[in-house]
């Protein structure tokens, strides 16, 4: 299967699930409150195929960029006919609100269910992501070094936003390329505020494509220990007794950071060195003599960052899922706020092309990774759809709230004007996101579109 075909098929699978779940939420609640559903469509535009069952036309339409559910009597006043008891507009505002909000609720519920499944199945995660934000490594010449940050500094806040874990640090820095930020740190018993100008780094999303995303970079990392992933049979590591799963903490009595691990070993060809290792929670020391290859030493291991396996029971998995989704929801909301205030870069926005590429990458990494990706996108879809933008569910809910505030329904003409404004805004946003996806593939980004 070629990369292009694979990307299209996986994207169709992922997007199909998200759209179906969202529209089913509207459909289910409409049926529950007694609204007649005329159309349940995956996609927009001309009907391609479908089946008419009862009063509802279940169809697949031409433009596969979403879906919709059409209710009877949504614009009954415009049709100048008598309102039926099963028309959408015949229902109370509370019932209409439930129908409108249920699409996003279903997407959020899907995210919670999928995350719960992952938690019960057990996953391997980078240990440092949940660690306290204490600096363990600083790159020479990096913004962090220029700002005079030091190893063992604990990061308390970034731009007045509280920081609890390294996951928070990576999000806060990554969403602010080329920005001057204030970092509150704890150094010993002293508290300091440090100003740091992040660098902008273009990161490839896939090997097959030139898709890029702009990330903020400061040159700091946590205390990340290398963990042995695989040992080559007959190698120096194998002969010394190193095993897969061992966490390398020291070489020659000095702490060894993940990023330094290979460089340190290369300095000791054919020289016996002492490894301090944690195995099953206990410290052991092994003597290893790296084999000489050219001018450097190698020991025959593949390493990764230290990982831990997380697996919990049914109720614990649900509780953990709710907690993780609440944290990710906060990340999404903060990112959108940062976009509006200019603290985050628009190059970090991803449209259908970026989502398709990342979906295929998640698919290649395994079933559980794909499940996590679907959960993550479903949560974002659920949240963004609730934003008070006309044409989104949140826009309709906003109008419903205003009608409740003024204690009367707006005229069809007023609603049409609101929806037309919303339609223009959504189209402009959609065009920008698609164009943003395209320019990421150009050599100089947006500058490639300027002919001078």
C-alpha positions in Angstrom: 0.0 0.0 0.0 1.5 3.3 -1.1 1.8 6.2 1.4 -0.7 8.3 -0.4 -3.4 5.5 -0.6 -2.7 4.6 3.0 -3.1 8.2 4.2 -6.4 8.6 2.3 -7.8 5.3 3.7 -6.8 5.9 7.3 -8.0 9.5 7.2 -11.4 8.3 5.8 -11.6 5.8 8.7 -10.7 8.3 11.4 -12.8 11.1 10.0 -15.7 8.8 9.3 -15.8 7.7 13.0 -15.6 11.3 14.3 -18.4 12.5 12.0 -20.6 9.5 12.6 -20.4 9.8 16.4 -21.0 13.6 16.3 -24.0 13.4 14.0 -25.4 10.4 15.8 -25.5 12.5 19.0 -27.8 15.0 17.3 -29.8 12.2 15.7 -30.2 10.2 18.9 -31.3 13.2 21.0 -33.7 14.4 18.3 -35.4 11.0 18.3 -35.5 11.0 22.1 -37.3 14.3 22.3 -39.7 13.4 19.4 -38.2 15.4 16.5 -38.7 14.0 13.0 -35.3 13.5 11.3 -35.4 13.8 7.5 -31.8 13.3 6.6 -28.7 11.7 8.3 -25.8 12.5 6.0 -22.1 11.6 6.0 -20.7 14.4 3.9 -22.2 17.5 2.3 -23.6 18.3 -1.1 -25.1 16.0 -3.7 -26.4 12.6 -2.4 -24.3 9.8 -3.8 -25.7 6.6 -2.2 -28.1 5.9 0.7 -31.1 4.1 1.9 -34.5 5.5 3.0 -35.8 3.8 6.1 -39.0 5.1 7.6 -39.0 8.9 7.6 -35.2 9.3 7.4 -32.8 9.3 4.4 -29.5 7.8 5.5 -27.0 8.9 2.9 -23.4 9.5 1.9 -22.9 12.8 0.1 -20.3 14.1 -2.3 -18.1 16.4 -0.2 -16.6 14.3 2.6 -15.7 17.1 5.0 -18.2 16.6 7.7 -21.9 15.6 7.9 -25.3 16.8 9.0 -28.7 15.9 10.3 -31.7 17.6 8.9 -34.7 18.0 11.2 -38.3 18.6 10.1 -39.4 22.2 10.4 -36.0 23.8 11.2 -37.2 26.9 9.2 -40.9 26.3 9.5 -41.8 30.0 9.6 -40.1 30.5 6.2 -42.1 27.7 4.7 -45.3 29.4 5.8 -47.0 26.2 6.9 -48.6 25.1 10.1 -46.1 23.9 12.7 -46.2 20.2 13.4 -45.7 18.8 16.9 -42.6 16.9 15.7 -40.9 19.9 14.1 -37.6 21.2 15.5 -39.0 24.7 16.1 -42.1 23.2 17.9 -39.9 22.0 20.7 -38.9 23.9 23.8 -35.6 25.8 23.9 -34.3 23.3 26.4 -35.1 20.4 24.1 -33.5 22.2 21.1 -30.4 22.9 23.3 -30.1 19.2 24.1 -30.2 18.3 20.5 -27.6 20.9 19.5 -25.1 20.1 22.3 -25.3 16.3 22.0 -23.0 16.1 19.0 -20.1 17.6 21.0 -21.1 15.6 24.1 -20.8 12.4 22.0 -17.4 13.4 20.7 -16.2 14.1 24.3 -17.7 10.8 25.5 -15.9 9.0 22.7 -12.6 10.5 23.8 -13.2 9.4 27.4 -14.2 5.9 26.4 -11.2 5.4 24.1 -8.8 6.8 26.7 -10.3 4.4 29.3 -9.7 1.5 27.0 -6.1 2.5 26.6 -5.6 2.9 30.3 -7.1 -0.6 30.9 -5.0 -2.2 28.2 -1.9 -0.7 29.5 0.4 1.7 27.7 4.1 2.6 27.8 4.7 6.3 28.3 7.8 8.4 28.8 8.3 8.7 32.5 9.7 12.2 32.4 6.4 13.7 31.1 4.8 13.3 34.5 7.9 14.4 36.5 8.3 17.7 38.3 9.7 20.3 35.9 13.3 20.3 37.1 15.8 21.0 34.4 18.2 18.1 33.8 20.0 19.2 30.6 20.7 22.4 28.7 22.0 22.6 25.1 25.1 24.6 24.5 24.3 27.9 22.8 20.6 27.5 23.3 18.1 30.2 24.4 18.1 28.6 27.8 21.9 28.9 28.2 21.7 32.5 27.0 19.1 33.2 29.6 21.4 31.7 32.2 19.1 28.9 33.3 20.8 26.1 35.1 20.6 22.4 35.6 18.4 21.6 38.7 16.3 24.8 38.3 12.7 24.0 38.9 10.2 25.8 36.6 7.2 27.1 38.5 5.4 29.1 35.8 5.7 30.3 32.2 4.1 33.6 31.4 2.2 33.5 34.7 0.7 30.1 33.8 1.3 27.5 36.5 3.6 24.6 35.5 3.2 21.2 37.2 4.9 18.7 34.9 7.3 18.5 32.0 4.3 17.9 29.7 3.2 21.4 30.7 6.7 22.8 30.0 6.8 21.3 26.5 3.3 22.6 25.6 4.0 26.1 26.9 7.4 26.4 25.1 6.3 24.6 21.9 3.4 26.8 21.2 5.5 30.0 21.4 8.1 30.1 18.7 10.1 33.3 18.4 8.5 34.7 21.6 10.0 36.4 24.6 8.6 34.7 27.6 8.9 35.0 31.4 9.9 31.9 33.3 9.5 31.8 37.0 12.0 29.3 38.5 13.1 28.1 41.9 16.9 27.9 42.3 17.8 26.4 45.7 15.7 28.4 48.1 15.5 31.4 45.9 12.8 32.4 43.4 13.7 34.1 40.2 12.0 35.5 37.0 14.0 34.8 33.8 13.3 36.2 30.4 13.9 33.8 27.5 13.6 34.3 23.7 12.6 31.0 22.2 13.8 29.8 18.8 11.6 28.8 16.0 12.2 25.2 14.7 10.5 23.6 11.8 9.6 20.0 12.5 8.7 17.4 9.9 5.4 15.6 10.6 6.1 12.6 8.3 8.9 11.0 6.4 6.8 10.7 3.3 5.7 14.3 3.1 7.3 17.7 3.6 4.6 18.8 6.0 6.1 21.0 8.8 5.0 22.5 12.0 6.6 25.5 13.7 7.6 24.8 17.3 9.2 26.9 20.0 12.5 25.6 21.3 14.4 26.7 24.4 17.1 24.0 24.6 16.2 22.5 28.0 15.1 19.0 28.9 14.1 17.0 32.0 16.3 14.5 33.8 15.8 11.8 31.2 17.6 8.5 31.6 18.3 6.2 28.7 16.5 2.8 28.9 17.8 -0.2 27.0 15.2 -1.3 24.4 17.2 -4.0 22.7 20.6 -5.8 23.1 22.5 -7.2 20.2 23.4 -10.8 20.7 27.2 -11.3 21.3 27.8 -7.5 21.7 29.8 -5.8 24.5 26.5 -5.0 26.3 25.3 -8.6 26.0 28.6 -10.0 27.4 28.5 -7.6 30.3 25.0 -8.7 31.3 23.0 -5.6 30.2 19.4 -6.5 29.6 16.4 -4.9 27.8 14.5 -2.7 30.3 17.7 -1.7 32.2 17.7 2.1 33.0 21.3 3.6 32.6 21.7 6.1 35.4 25.5 6.5 35.6 28.7 5.9 33.6 32.0 6.1 35.5 30.1 7.5 38.5 28.6 10.5 36.6 24.9 10.9 35.8 24.2 10.2 32.1 21.5 12.1 30.3 19.6 10.4 27.4 21.0 12.9 24.8 24.6 12.3 26.0 24.5 8.5 26.2 25.9 7.6 22.8 28.5 10.4 22.8 29.9 9.2 26.2 30.2 5.6 25.1 32.0 6.6 21.9 34.8 8.1 24.0 35.8 4.8 25.5 36.7 2.3 22.7 38.2 -0.8 24.2 38.2 0.7 27.7 36.4 -0.9 30.6 33.8 1.5 32.1 31.4 1.2 35.0 27.7 1.4 34.4 25.3 2.3 37.2 22.0 0.6 36.3 18.5 0.4 37.8 17.0 -3.0 37.2 13.6 -3.9 38.7 13.9 -1.0 41.1 17.4 -2.0 42.4 20.8 -0.5 41.7 23.5 -2.7 40.1 26.9 -2.0 38.6 28.3 -3.7 35.5 31.6 -3.4 33.8 31.4 -2.9 30.0 34.2 -2.7 27.5 32.9 -0.9 24.3 34.0 -2.5 21.0 36.0 -0.3 18.7 34.4 0.6 15.4 36.6 3.1 13.6 37.6 5.7 16.2 34.6 5.3 18.5 33.3 2.8 21.0 30.0 0.9 20.7 28.3 -1.5 23.1 25.4 -2.9 20.9 22.2 -1.5 22.4 19.2 0.4 21.1 18.0 2.8 23.7 15.0 5.0 24.3 13.9 7.4 27.0 12.9 5.8 30.3 9.4 4.6 30.1 6.8 3.2 32.5 3.8 0.9 31.9 0.5 2.3 33.0 -2.4 -0.1 33.5 -5.4 0.4 35.8 -8.7 -1.3 36.6 -12.1 -0.4 35.1 -13.2 2.4 37.4 -9.6 3.7 37.8 -9.3 3.8 34.0 -12.4 5.9 33.7 -11.3 8.3 36.4 -7.8 8.6 34.8 -9.4 9.1 31.4 -11.6 12.0 32.7 -8.5 13.6 34.3 -6.4 13.3 31.1 -9.2 14.6 28.9 -9.8 17.5 31.2 -6.1 18.4 31.0 -6.1 18.1 27.2 -9.3 20.2 27.0 -7.4 22.9 29.0 -4.5 22.6 26.6 -6.8 23.1 23.6 -8.6 26.1 25.1 -5.2 27.7 26.2 -3.8 27.2 22.7 -6.8 28.9 21.0 -6.5 31.8 23.5 -2.8 32.0 22.7 -3.6 32.1 19.0 -6.0 35.0 19.5 -3.4 36.9 21.6 -0.6 36.2 19.2 1.4 34.1 21.7 1.1 30.9 19.5 2.0 30.6 15.9 -0.6 29.9 13.2 1.9 27.4 11.7 0.9 25.1 14.5 -2.6 24.9 13.1 -3.4 21.7 11.3 -6.1 21.2 8.7 -7.4 18.1 6.9 -4.0 17.5 5.2 -2.0 17.6 8.5 -4.7 15.5 10.2 -4.5 12.9 7.4 -0.7 12.7 7.6 -0.7 12.4 11.3 -3.5 9.8 11.2 -1.4 7.6 8.9 1.7 8.0 11.1 -0.4 7.0 14.1 -1.7 4.0 12.2 1.8 2.9 11.4 2.8 3.1 15.1 0.2 0.6 16.1 -3.5 0.2 17.0 -3.3 1.8 20.5 -1.6 4.9 19.1 -4.3 5.2 16.4 -7.0 4.8 19.2 -5.3 7.6 21.2 -5.1 9.8 18.1 -8.9 9.3 17.4 -9.6 10.2 21.0 -7.5 13.3 20.9 -9.1 14.6 17.6 -12.6 13.7 18.9 -12.0 15.8 22.0 -10.9 18.8 20.0 -13.8 18.4 17.6 -16.2 18.3 20.6 -14.7 21.4 22.2 -14.3 23.6 19.0 -17.9 22.8 17.9 -19.1 24.5 21.1 -17.4 27.8 20.3 -19.9 30.5 19.7 -19.3 30.7 16.0 -22.3 30.9 13.6 -22.5 27.6 11.6 -21.0 25.7 14.5 -23.2 24.0 17.1 -22.0 26.6 19.5 -23.3 29.4 17.2 -26.8 27.9 17.2 -26.6 27.5 21.0 -25.5 31.1 21.3 -28.6 32.3 19.3 -30.8 30.0 21.4 -29.3 31.6 24.6 -30.0 35.1 23.3 -33.6 34.1 22.4 -34.0 32.9 26.0 -32.5 36.1 27.3 -34.9 38.2 25.3 -37.8 35.8 25.9 -38.7 35.5 22.2 -37.5 33.6 19.1 -35.7 35.7 16.5 -37.2 36.1 13.1 -36.1 33.8 10.2 -34.5 36.9 8.5 -32.3 37.7 11.6 -31.2 34.1 11.9 -30.4 34.0 8.2 -28.2 37.1 8.5 -26.4 35.5 11.5 -25.9 32.2 9.6 -24.7 34.0 6.5 -22.1 36.0 8.4 -21.1 32.7 10.1 -20.9 31.0 6.7 -18.5 33.6 5.4 -16.3 33.4 8.6 -16.2 29.6 8.5 -15.3 29.5 4.8 -12.5 32.1 5.4 -11.2 30.0 8.3 -11.4 26.8 6.3 -9.6 28.4 3.3 -6.9 29.7 5.6 -6.4 26.4 7.3 -6.1 24.5 4.0 -3.7 27.1 2.6 -1.7 26.9 5.9 -1.4 23.1 5.3 -0.2 23.7 1.8 2.4 26.4 2.5 4.0 24.1 5.2 5.1 22.0 2.3 6.8 24.9 0.4 10.5 25.6 1.0 10.0 29.0 2.6 6.5 28.7 4.0 4.3 31.7 3.5 7.3 33.6 2.0 7.2 31.2 -0.9 3.9 32.9 -2.0 5.6 36.3 -2.2 7.2 36.8 -5.7 9.7 39.4 -4.6 
